[in-house]
Amino acid sequence: MPKDTTRHEEEEFYEEENNIEGTEEGEEESVVNAQIEEMKKRVAALEEEQNKIQQIQSQIEKDLSTIAEDKEEIDARSVYVGNVDYGATAKELEAHFKECGTINRVKIQGDKFGNPKGFAYIEFKDKSSVESATKLHGSTFRNREIKVLPKRTNIPGMSAGPPIRSRGRGRGRGRGRGGRGRGRGGPTIRGGAARSAPYHQ
């Protein structure tokens, strides 16, 4: 400050400076408070969105559970029909099983090109009809002996088909070589194991 400044002017100067600093601090505090409020709004919006997602997930799980229960109940009223002639129609199958009870649906399974796979599923109105339908196991349909079994509910991750037996290369080779020294009176076969009698598991 200049040397000739009076005490009164000096006081006014410092007061004005303090006011300026107070104004700046107040503005900074207002900015910080506004940022805090904005962050609170964002957090609240995120929490609300998370709650909505949880509700949707809960509803999906509930719907999937209902679908699984419905499928299991439908499968309990259905039968698998195997060895079905490729030219068979749903109406022909329905006529073959009509004495077993009221039929809701006949589905002949096909590949992705629509060609029949040789088996079908028949859904009855009542579960008691399944027992009647299985009595037609081994009956003749379109000159074929068909298989009729209760339909199984497929479990994810498990194969619906029959178990596949391994042929086991080690066993077959060992048996073939061991048989080389047997049968003294038989003909001599060159090239190793005898192939006239293949090993059956």
Secondary structure as UniProt FT lines:
FT   TURN            3..4
FT   HELIX           7..75
FT   TURN            76..77
FT   STRAND          78..82
FT   TURN            86..87
FT   HELIX           90..97
FT   HELIX           98..100
FT   STRAND          103..110
FT   TURN            112..113
FT   STRAND          116..124
FT   HELIX           128..134
FT   TURN            135..138
FT   STRAND          140..141
FT   TURN            142..143
FT   STRAND          144..145
FT   STRAND          147..150
FT   TURN            156..157
FT   HELIX           169..178
FT   HELIX           179..181
FT   TURN            184..185
FT   TURN            190..191
//
